[in-house]
Amino acid sequence: MNSYKPRKIELHHLETVNNWHIKVYSITFKNKFGADKVLANAIKNLPKWLEKTNLLGLETYKIAFLIVHEGRDGVWTLFNWWIGENMLQSVTFYTSFDDANEFEETPQKGGMACVWELEIIDFERNMWIKYILKKAENPDFAGYLNQQLNGEF
């Protein structure tokens, strides 16, 4: 087992796809994120992945966040979207360093996240509570979308 070391987390930009607003994050164990091709391919896959957002039949807000995590064993991509007021739905993909075009959904029976990805999920959770749930009468979706996590965690 390796000792915990902070990793660089960066919000790259806000992507708009099919009227959805998606925060695009990266994580890397390196000094600089180097999986740019996987990130670009993940963004290209967003229209297809957005088809999964209606599977439960719950209300969506057309707001999501994408995490592309350059790990030691490959690149992990998590696509997360808010549904039913206070729930986060997620799908996880694995991409090997050898094929930046291939996104294998994993695991097949449920989502997963590591401690660095959970840092972003926790941040997004707190911002959802602050800007949406605590302002239920008049949710501040723009305020939520303007919040971002950057740094080493």
Secondary structure, DSSP 8 states (H G I E B T S, - for coil): -------EEEEEEEEEETTEEEEEEEEESSSS---HHHHHHHHHHHHHHGGGGGTT---EEEEEEEEEEE-SSSEEEEEEEEETTTEEEEEEEEE-TT-TT--EE--TTS----HHHHHHHHHHHHHHHHHTGGGTTS--HHHHHH----EE-
